[in-house]
Amino acid sequence: MAKTNPGRFFEDYSLGEVIRHAVPRTIKMGERALYHALYPARHALHSSDQFAQDCGLPFSPLDDLVTFHTVFGKTVPDVSLNAVANLGYAEGRWLTPLWPGDTITSESEVIGLKQNSNGKTGVVWVRTRGLNQHGETVMSYVRWVMVRKGDVDAPAPDTVVPDLKPALGVEDLTIPKGLDFTAYDTTLAGEPHRMADYEIGEQIDHVDGVTIEEAEHMMATRLWQNTAKVHFDATFREDGKRLIYGGHIISMARALSFNGLANAQMIVGLNGGAHANPCFAGDTVRAWSEVLDKAETSAPGVGAIRLRLVATRGGAPFTLKGEDGKYLPHVLLDLDYWALMPV
């Protein structure tokens, strides 16, 4: 019997199935050092114990996207090893901060299946949870992927498309215990702009750009233990190029957004996201944001701001889709998320 794992194909999934993913991972401070080496991440709450303590936390949690990447990476061998494309995200919630020393595991429930009309691929929806060593859910999210069929003659499953929220409400967000922005120091944070200074509909050009390097992308993908073939094997695609991991673009764009959104300190909700076009080494990534909504929370001095974060490889800022409703060729990422900010 073959002992290697070829990955799952579309016909291998069944509705309601719960998949427990290998391998548990203990996160320590070296993870932060690597993350900050890979991305120009400067948000103060994730950089300084003293700043975090002045905001009511016991010490500085790891960057929220470290949680996402770690949880996501565990799922790849079982969910997207044979994926054609990662299609979208919804209902993402960060439920407890990731502290140095936490051990993370992941599990996914299959909540939707739909075979495509070509009979060669299908879409799989999963709800993934990341858990710490105490059994607490650190984050959960839904994503859907297009997966190849291993046997094109395998019968199509009954179509089930899950009913997902178009966006989380502020009542769906979890504020970290003790978080208090009443004594928030905008000078140390890097910018004076609080939530009251932003208007719904406002657009922000983050100005800076970063050219994607093959070596850094490969380091990041290995760091998150993401084994998707399109990211590693240059022979897997007809053009001979390794596809840049979409999460690498998310983190790069989030880090670039510091210039203009330095006080959007913690990501607590993911409403939706699309990897609009592929990214390859040599592309220069830039970012812009749009304020979609604002809300108060029950935590002292803490507001929630809903943002659209768009990563591009050139093109004019604030351009997103053409007249046909499709993403323009220079758009790499369209991400809709909630962050916490001092009011």
N, C-alpha and C positions, 0 to 999 in steps of 0.2 A: 504493500500500500504506500502511496505517496505521502510523505510527511511534510511537504512544503504547503504553504497556503496560497492558492491562486487568487484569493479574494472572492467576495460574493458577487453574483450576477443578479439581475433583476428578478429572475424566477426563483431565487433562493430566499426571498423575503416573504414573510406572511404577516398579515394584519394583526396587531396586538402583541406580536413577539417582542420580548424584552431581551436586549443584547447587553451582556456585561463585558466591558472592554478591558483588555490587558493594556498596560502594565501599570501598577500604582507608581506614583511619582512624588517624592518628597521635595518640596520647594524650599530652598535656602537663599541666603543673601547673594550667593554667586549668580543666581538667576537674575537678580536686579542689575548687577554689574554688567552681565552680558546684554540684557535688554537695553540698558542705557548706552552701551557701546554700539549696538546695532541701529538705534533710533535716536534722534535728537530730543529725547523725552526730558522735560524740565518742570513738570507740574510739581509744585512744592510739597503737596501732601504726600506724594510718593517718593520724595527725595530726602526729607528731613524728619527725624523722630521728634525734634523739638517743635517744628511747625505743626506736626500732627497732634502732639500733646497739647499745644495751645488751642487746637481745634477740638479737644475733648476725646481724642483717641489715645489708647495706651502707648502706641508707637506707630511708625509709618507702615501702612500696608503696602504690599507689592502692587505694581501698576495693574489696573483692572483688566487690561488686555493680556497680561500674563495669565490670569485666570482663564480667559477665553481661549487662548492658544493652547494651554495645557489640557483643558477639557476637550477641545476640538481635536487635538492631535491624537488622543487616545482612540477616537472614533474612526479614524481614517481606515485602518485595516479592515474594519467590519462594514463600513458604510460607503466609503468613496474611493476605495482602491481601484475599482474599475469604472469610476465615474467618467462621463464625457464632460460634464460641467457641474459646478456647484451653483444652483439657480437662485437661492434666496434664503433669507432669515426672517424670523418673526418671533414675537413674544419672548424676547430675551430679557432675563432679569438677573441682576447681581444681588444675591440675597445675604451674603456675609462676606466681609473682606477676606482676602488671602493673606495670611500672616506667615512670616518666615518659620519654617519647621512643619507647616501643614503638609499632609500627605493626601494627594488627590487621586480619586478614581472616577471613572465615567460609566454611565449606562444609558442606553437609548431604547425607546419604545417606537415601534413602527406604527405610525398613526394614519398613513395614507399610501395608496398605490394606484398608479395609472399607467397602463402600457401606451406607448406612443403609436401613432397611426402607421409608422413605417415597420412596426413589428420587430424592430431590432434593438430598441431601447425602451426604457420606461422611467417614470419619475417615482422616487421613493421619498416620503416625508417621515422624518423621525423627530421625536422630542427627546433631547439629550439633557441629562442631569450630571453635574459634577459634584462629588461629595468629598468632604474632608474626613479625617480619621475619627471624628466624633459621629459620623453618619449624618451631619448637617449638609443640606444642599447649599453649595457656594454660588452656583449659578445654574440656570436652565434656559434652554432656547429651542426653537423649532428651526430646522433647516430642511431644504428639499434639494435633491440631486438627481441628475439624469444619469442612469446606469445602463451599461451595455447588457444585453442578454447573452448568456453563454450558449444557449440552445434556442435558436430563432423559432423552432417548432414547439417550444414549451407553451402550454395554454396561457392565455392572458388571465390575470386575476380579475375579480370584480373591481370596478373602479370605485375608489373611495378617496375623495378630496376633502381634507379636514377644513373645518370652518375656523379660521384664525382671525384674531383681532387685527384690524388695519393699523392700530396703534395702541400702545399702553396709555392708560390714564395716570395722572399723578397718584391716584389711590392705589395703583398697582405697584408703585415703586417702594423699595425697602431702603430706609435711611439707616446707615450704620449706627449702632447703639452708642450714645454719648456724643455724637457729632454736634458741634456747636460753633457757629461762625460769628458769634457776636463780638469776639475779640480778634477777628480776622485781620491779618496784617497784609495789606495790598502791596506795600513796598517790598516785602520779602517775597511775595508771590510773583511779582514782576510786572504787574499792570494795575492801574487804578479802577478798571471798569467792573462794576458790580452788575447784578441782574437788571436793576432799574435803569442802567445806562444802555440797555439793548432794546430795540424795538422789533416787534413781530414783523417779518418781512425784510428785515435788514440783512444785507449781504456783506460778507467780509472776505477780502482777498488776502490770503495768508502770506503772499509775496515770495517766500523762500521756495527753493527747489532742491531736490536731492536726486542725483543720478544713481540709478540702481546698479549695483555691482553683482556679478555672478557669485563671487566668493561670499559676500555678505548674505545674499539670499540663501545659499546652500547652508551656511552656518545657522541661519534662523530656522530653516526647515528641519534641520537635524536637531536643533535645540528643542523644538516642539514635538519631536519624534513623529513628524508627519511623513508617512511612507508612500504618499500618492505618486504613482509612476511618472506622471507628467511633470513633476517637479525635479526628478532625479535623472531620469533616463532620456538622454538626447535622441535615442533611436525610437522612442515611443511615439513621437509626432512626425508626420511626413516632412515638416519643414526643418527637422533636426534641431529645434530649439527647446530648451527647458522652460516651461511655463513658470512664471514667478507666482509663488503661493499668495493667494488673495489676502490672507491674514497679514502678510508682510506689507502689503499696500495699505491695509487698514491701520496698522501701527505707524507706518511712515506718515500717513495723512494726519492721523491724530496728533503725532508729535509736531508736525508742521503747523497745526492749528493753534499751538501755543501762542504764536504771534497774532494776537487779536482776541484770543480766548484763554489767556493764561489762568483765569479764575474759574474756568469750567473744570473743577478739580477731580470729580469722580464720575465715572460712567455707571449708571444704575439701571438703564433700560435700553434695549435694542428693539426698535419698532419694525425695522425692515432694512434690507440691504441687497444690492445687486452688484456683482462683478461684471461691469458693463462690456468691457473689452479686455483681451489678454494683454499682459504686460511682460516684457522681456528685458534681459540685461541690456544696459545702454540707454533705456528710456529714462527721461528726467521727470520725476513726479513733482507736481505742484498741487495745491489744495485751496479750495474756497468753501465757505460755510454760509448757510442761510438760517436765520432764526425762525423756527416754525411755531413755537408756543412758549409760554412762560407760566409758572404756577408757584404758589407758596406751598411750603410743607409744614409739618407740625414741629420740626426741629428748629431750635432757636437760631435765627439769622440765616437759615438755609433755604434757598430757593431751588427750583428745578427748571432747567432750560432745555427745550427740545430743539435739536439742531440737525440740519441736513449737512453732511460732510461729503464733499465731492473731490475725488482725486483725478487729476488729468495728466496727460503727457503733452503739454503744450495746448494750443488753442486759447481763445479768449476766455477770461474768467467769466463765470455766471452764465455760460452756455452749457446746455445739458442735452436736450433732445431736438431732433429735426422736426419738420412739419409732418412727417409720417409717424411721429410718436416714438421713434426708435432713438436710442442713445447715439450721440455723435461719436465718430471714430476716436476722438482724442479722450473721451471719458473712460476712466478705468474703474471707478468706484462711486456708487451712490448709496450713502449710509444715513439712516435716520435713527437718532439716538437721544436719550435723556441724560443730562449731566447735572451734578449738584454744584451750585454757585452761591456765593454770599449775596444776600439781597441788598 
